[in-house]
Amino acid sequence: TLQSVESNGLVVLIHGLESNSNSSLSTDMAAAYLNDGLDVVCINFRGCCGSPNDTIGGYHLGFTDDLKHFLKIISNLWDEDELFEKRPIYLSGFSLGANVVTKCL
C-alpha cells in the first residue's frame, strides 16, 4: 500500500541527474524519512530506472509532468478511497530533482 498506519505523511523523493531510486543517496534519504515516521515514494525520471525510455519525451530541468501526474493520483485516492487518509505530502529532491520540485511548486 502507499500508506502505513502510523505514518505522519508521505515524502515524494526525486533523484538527481543520471541517478535513480536505487542510488545510495536515494535509499539513504528514504531510510532517514522512514525512521522519522514518514512513508516514502521515489519517482524515477524516464529512462533512469534500468529500462529504456520508449516515450517521445525525456526528462530535463523543467519536466514536471510525471510528478504532477503522481500528485494527481494521490489526490484521486483521497477522493475515492475511504481507507486512504488525507495526510501531508512533502516533496524532496536533490540536484535536478530539487529543481523539478521548485518548478512544480
C-alpha positions in Angstrom: 0.0 0.0 0.0 1.0 3.6 -0.3 0.2 4.4 3.3 1.2 2.8 6.6 -1.0 3.0 9.6 1.4 5.1 11.7 2.6 7.4 9.0 2.9 11.2 9.6 2.8 11.9 5.9 4.2 11.0 2.5 7.6 12.1 1.2 7.9 12.1 -2.6 11.6 11.7 -3.3 13.0 12.9 -6.6 16.6 11.9 -7.6 19.2 13.9 -9.3 20.7 13.8 -12.8 21.7 10.4 -14.1 20.6 8.8 -10.8 17.7 6.7 -9.8 15.7 5.4 -6.8 18.4 2.7 -6.2 21.2 5.2 -5.7 22.8 5.3 -2.2 21.7 8.9 -1.8 18.0 8.0 -2.6 18.0 4.9 -0.4 19.8 6.7 2.5 17.3 9.6 2.3 14.4 7.2 2.1 15.7 5.4 5.2 16.0 8.6 7.1 12.5 9.7 6.3 11.1 6.3 7.2 13.0 6.5 10.5 11.2 9.8 11.2 7.8 8.1 10.7 7.0 9.1 7.1 6.1 7.0 4.2 8.4 7.4 1.2 7.9 7.0 -2.6 10.7 7.7 -5.1 9.9 8.7 -8.6 12.3 7.7 -11.3 12.7 10.1 -14.3 12.0 8.5 -17.6 14.9 6.3 -18.7 16.5 6.3 -15.3 15.1 3.0 -13.9 17.1 0.5 -15.9 14.8 0.3 -18.9 15.0 2.5 -21.9 12.7 5.5 -22.4 10.3 4.5 -25.1 8.2 7.6 -24.9 8.6 10.7 -27.1 9.8 12.9 -24.3 12.6 12.6 -21.9 13.3 14.4 -18.6 15.0 17.7 -18.3 15.3 20.6 -15.7 11.8 21.8 -16.3 9.9 18.5 -16.7 7.3 18.3 -14.1 4.6 16.3 -15.9 5.4 12.9 -14.2 5.5 14.5 -10.7 2.2 16.3 -11.3 0.6 13.1 -12.6 1.7 11.2 -9.4 0.3 14.0 -7.2 -3.0 13.8 -9.1 -3.1 10.1 -8.5 -2.7 10.7 -4.7 -5.4 13.4 -4.8 -7.8 11.0 -6.5 -7.1 8.4 -3.9 -8.1 10.9 -1.2 -11.3 11.5 -3.0 -12.2 7.9 -4.0 -10.7 5.6 -1.3 -12.1 5.9 2.2 -9.2 3.8 3.5 -6.6 6.3 2.2 -6.4 9.1 4.8 -5.5 12.6 3.8 -2.1 13.3 5.2 0.6 15.8 4.4 2.7 15.4 1.3 6.3 16.6 1.3 8.4 16.9 -1.9 12.1 16.2 -1.5 14.5 16.4 -4.4 18.3 16.8 -4.8 20.2 18.2 -7.7 18.0 18.0 -10.8 15.2 16.7 -8.6 15.3 19.8 -6.4 14.9 22.0 -9.5 11.9 19.9 -10.6 10.3 20.3 -7.1 10.8 24.0 -7.2 9.4 24.3 -10.7 6.4 22.2 -9.8 5.5 24.4 -6.8 
